Amino acid sequence: MTTNSVGPVYTQFFTFAEEEPFPLESGETLQPVTLAYETYGALNADRSNAILICHALSGGAHAAGELDGDPTRLGWWEETIGPGKAFDTDRFFVICSNVIGSCYGSTGPASINPATGKPYGLNFPVVTIGDMVRAQVKLIDHLGIERLLCVAGGSMGGMQVLEWAAHHPQRLRAAIPIATTAHHSPMLIAFSEVGRQAIYADPAWNHGAYYDTAQKPDAGLAVARMVGHITYLSEESMHLKFGRRLQGHEKYGYEFETEFEVESYLKYNGHKFTQRFDANSYLYVTKAMDYFDLTQPTGSLAAAFADSAHVKFLVISFTSDWLYPSYHSKQLVSALTAAGVDVTYLDVKSSWGHDAFLLEVETMTNLLSSFLDRLVREERVAAPSGYMPRPRPASRNHTVLPRTQLADNLA
């Protein structure tokens, strides 16, 4: 067991829309719908201490602890969720669910289509961030929670946070969107499309019908992930991690083989990704991110938060994040301020690029803990029965972080 871990955890499943179909923004429906989820900590007596964590593109419900008791299978936000950590499971009831369209237990293109008895493939309807969040609302209802204390997440998780605050403001007290945006820029849509095109170009993709074949579109999915990984880093972090060092070579081989460390890193992570993610899910989830735009239908971002004045916001960006640059968060803060929202904004100096919210552990712990402490005081949230405060883990130096396994789950 890791230090201050929540310990063994097990995936749970919630199925709804068994009698009435679940309507989607596209006009299509899903029936039934299953969400995979995990919980950590305990609900207090009045169910006011629940926090929903939203994952990024390739993440899942397993955010903390040792999945099925396996100490090698730690959650993607293990450093942040647990006893005495930022999301203190001695105080809070923390929930994380896998989004619809993904491939970690929730209904998605790899799921069985009840109409055919075979995997949906491209017959799965296109889903949006709004659809993902409305499914999460169903889960929160199922858990008997009327109002969440907070919704938090980074990257695509941050989009879900903004969707909660804009379209379900009565269901939460606070929002923590991290390293995210209210809508994709043309450059971000372009990067998404390059990844999708890499999958389309793989002959094994077969227009999404590959589930019953031996060969999967691993080559295309690996290239898509390699492109994504480049955007998660910064130029400075690439210099620090790789420089121009060769991998297993003393001099140039003058051949078309993997020679540089950065090439080896990208190739390794691309291959690793194919072992845990589904190519069709990559298409669906990236498309949902591209469609997300809180300025619609009015053209005003501030108008999206017209009913959110009671929601307290902590907005966090990172100076070296060029995937979602700080100006995206600053535009969000300006819109929230115009809507009369209580918002705290921090642009954190970091060299780790978009990966920073996973790697800047000490900074993130301090920021999140301070905001949540203030929220608890102002909302008068009682601790669960038997709560015993414990000291937070000692500070550690995270200047050099060999945590690529966590960063790999980021976006």
N, C-alpha and C positions, 0 to 999 in steps of 0.2 A: 504494500500500500504506500502511495506517495505521501509526503508530508502534508498534513491538513487536507487530505482528500476526502471526498464524500464516501469513498470506499466503493464496494460493489454496487453496480446499478444494472437495471434491466429495462429493456424497451417495452413500452406498453402500446396498445393499439386501441383506437376509438373509431368506430364506423358509424356513419350517419347517412342520410338520404337513401335509406333502404326502401321507404314507401313513396316518398316524394322526391323527384330528382333535384339536384343542386344546380341552380341556374348560374351560368357564367356570363361574364361581360361580353363575350363574343356572340351571345344569343344561343349557344349550345348548352347542353346540360351534361352532368355526370351522375351516375347512379349505379351502385352506391359509391361512397367516398370513405376511404380509410386514412387516418393520420397516425403515424408513428410518433411517440413522444416519450420523454423522460421527465421525471420530477426529482427534486433534491430539497431536503429540509422538510419542514412541517407547516401546515396552515395554522394560523392562530385562531382563537375562538370566533372572532367576527369576520374571518376570511379577508382581512385587509392587508396582508403582508405578501401577496403574490406578485412575483416578477416574471414576465415573459421575456425570454431571450430568443432573438430571431437570428437565424444563421445566414451565411453568405452563399454564393452560387453553389459551391460543391460541398457545403457542410451538410449536417444532418441533425437529428435529435440528440445525438450523443455529444453533449457539451461538456460534461464533467464526469469524474469518477472512472472506475474500472469496469468496462462493459462486460457483463456476465462474469464478473469477478476476475477478469484477466488483467493483471497489472501492466501488460504491454499495450493494452487498448484503452488509452487515456482519452478523455474528451478534448474537443478542439479548443475549448476555453478553460482548460484545467487550471491554469494559473490564476484565474479570475473568479471562479465559482467554487465555493467550499467553506468549511468552518474557518472563521476569522479572515477570510479573503474579501475582495471588494463586494461581491455578491455573497454575503455571509449567510451560509445555510443554517447557522445557529439562530438567525434572526428572520430570514426570509424563506418563503416557499418558492423555489425557482423552477420554471417550466421551460422546456425547449421542445418544439415539434418540428418534424420534417415537412417541408412545403409540398403541396400537391404539384405534380409534374416532375418531382425528383425521383430518386431511385433507392432511398434508404428506408423503405417500408411504407411510405405514403403512396396513394394512388398516383400512377404516372404511366408513361407510354410502355413500360415493361410489365405493367400489371395486366391481369387477365380481363379481357373485355367480356362481360357476361353474355353479350349478344352473340359472340362467336366461339367462346371457349378458348380463344387464343390471345396472345399479347396484343394490346392495342396497336403498338407501332405508331405510324402516322395517322391512324384513325383516332388517336387520342386528341381531344379538342385543345386548341390553343388556350392557355390560361394566362392570367395577368397577376400582377402583384396584388391588385384588389381582390381577386378570387382567392389567392393564397391567404390573405388576411381574413376574409369572411369565413374561410374554413377554420382558421384559428379561433375566431369568435365562437364557432360551434363547439370547439374543444373547451374553451373557457366556460361556456354555459354548462357543458357536461360535467366539469369539475366543480360546479356550484359557486363560481366566483362572479360576483356582480360587477366588481370594479377592480382592475389591476392597480397595484401600487405604481408599477413602472413597466414600460416596454423598452427594451434596449437591444441594439445590434449594430454591426458594422457592415459596410459595403452594401450588398443586396439586403442584408439584415436591417441596415439603416433605412432603406426604402420601405420596408415593411413597417418600421417604427413610424415613419412619416405618414404612411397610409392609415395606421391606427389612429394617430392624432388628428388627421384631417377628416376622416370619414367615420370614425367611431370614438369621438372625443369623450363621450359620456362614460366610456368603459375603462378609462385610465386616468391616473392622477399625474403622471410624469412620463417624459419621453427622453431617451438618450440615443439620438442618431449619431453614428460615428463614421467618419471617412466615407461619406455618402453624398447623394445628390437628389434633388427634387425632380430631375429629368436628365436623361442622357444627352450629351452633346453630340454633334455629328461625328466627332472623332471617336467617341465611345461606341456609337453604333457601328462605325467602320471596323473597329477592332472585333466587335461581336460577329460581324459578318465574315471577316476573314476566318475566324474559328469555325463558323458554320460551313463555309465553303470547303475548308479542309476535310470536314466530315463527308460532305456531299461527294467530294472527289475520290473518296476511297471506294473502290468497286465493291468491297465487302459490305458497305452500308446498304446497298440494294433498296434504296428508297424507304429505309426504315424497317424492312422485313428481314431481319437477320437473327432473330431470337432462337429459331430452331435450326440454325446452321452452325457448323463447327468454326467457321472463320467469322470474326467480328471486325468492325471497322476501327480496329485499334490504331492503325497507322494514322488515320485522319484525326481521331480523338487525341492522340499524343501530340500531333502538331498543333491542334487547337489549344491544348494545355500549355505547350511551350510558348506560344504567342501570349497567352494570358499571363504566364509567369514573368515574362519580360515587363509587363505593365505593373506587376505587383511590387517590383523592386524600384530602386532609384539608381541614377548613375553613380552616386557616391557609394551606395551599398554594394553595387557591382564591383567597384574598384576595391572596396574593403574585402569582399568575399572571394573575388577571383583575380582581379588585376588582369594581366596578360599571361598568367602562368599556364604552363603546359601540364597536361594530365598524363602521367606515365611516359613522358617523352623528355629527352634532354635537349633536343633541337627539332626544328621543323622537318617533317617527313616528306614534304612536297607531294602530298597525295590527298585524296578526298576521304580522310578518316577523321574521327573525333580526336582532336589534338589539344584544344584549349580546355581549361577547367570549366569555364562557363558553358561550353558546348556539352561537356559531359554532364553537368548539373541539369541542364535543360532536357537532355535526352533521358536521363535517369528519371526525372520527375514526370516527363511525358509518359514513359512506360509505366511508372508506378500508378499514375492516374487511371490508366486503362484497366487496372486490376480492381478498381473500386468504384468506378463511375460508368454510367450508361451514356452512349453517344446520343441517343434520341433525347434523353433528359437534358443533355447539354444544349441541344437545339431549343427545347421548350423553355428552359429557364433563362437562357440568354435573350430569347425573344420577349419574354415577360419583362425583363429589365429594360429592353429597348422601348417597349410600349409605355412604360411608366412615365407619367408626366402630370404632376400636380397643378400645373398652370391651366390645364383643360378642365372644363369647357370654357371658362371665363377669360382665359388669357392672363389671369392675375394669380401669382403665387400667394399673395397675402389673403386673397379671397378664399383660398382653400382652407385657411385656418380661422375663418370668421367665427366658428363655434368652439374654438379651442382656447379661449382666453384663460380658462381655469387650469390648463395643463402646463406644468412647469417643465422647461426644456433645459437639457445640458447638451450642447452641440460641440463636437470635438472634430478637429481636422489636424492634418500633419503637414508640416512645411515642405517635405520632400515628396509628397504624394502627387504624382502627375497623372494618375488615373482619374482620381477625383480631387483636383486641385483645391486649395483653400478657398478660392473665390466662389466655388459652389456652395460651401458652408456659409460664407459671408452673405451671399444672396439669400440663403434660407433665413439667416438671422435677421436681415433687413425686413424680410416679409413677415416674420414672426413679430418683430417689434412693431411694425405697422398694424398688425392685427391685435396689438395690446397684450401679447403673450409675455409671461415672465421667462426670460431666456438668459442663460449663462453660456458664453462662447469662449472656447480655448483653442488656439491654434498652436499645437505642440511642436516645438523644435525637435526634429528627429531626422536621422539620415536613412531610415529604413524604408522609406517610401510607403506604398499602400499597405504593406505588411505590418506597419508600425503598431497597429492596435493590438496585435498578438504579441509583438516582440518587446514593446516598451512596457514591460510588466509593472515595474515599480511606479512609473508615472501614471499609468492607467489605474492602478490600485488606489493611489492617493486621490486622483480626480473623482473616480466613481464613489469611493468610500465617503469622501467629503460631501458630495451631492446627496447621496442616500441618507447620510446622517442628518443633514438639514431637512430632507423630505420627511423622515420619520418624526422629527421634532415638530414640524409644522402640521403634519397630518395626524399626529398623536396615534401612531400605529403601535399597538401593543405587541410585545414579543410573544412567541408561542409558549405554551405551558412547559415549564422545566428549563427555560432558557438560562444558560450560564455564560456570561460574557467571557471571551478568551482573548489573549493578545493576538494581534495580527502577526503573520510571519515576519521574521527579521528581514530587513532590506538586503538585497543582493545586487551585485554589480552585473548589469545585463548589457555591457558595452559590446561584448562578443557573445553571440547566442547560437549555440549549435542546436537550434530548435526548428530545423526545416520541416520536421514532421507536423508541427503545428501550423507553420506558415503555409504549408501545402494544402491545408484545409480552408484557407481564407476565402477565396472568391471564385 
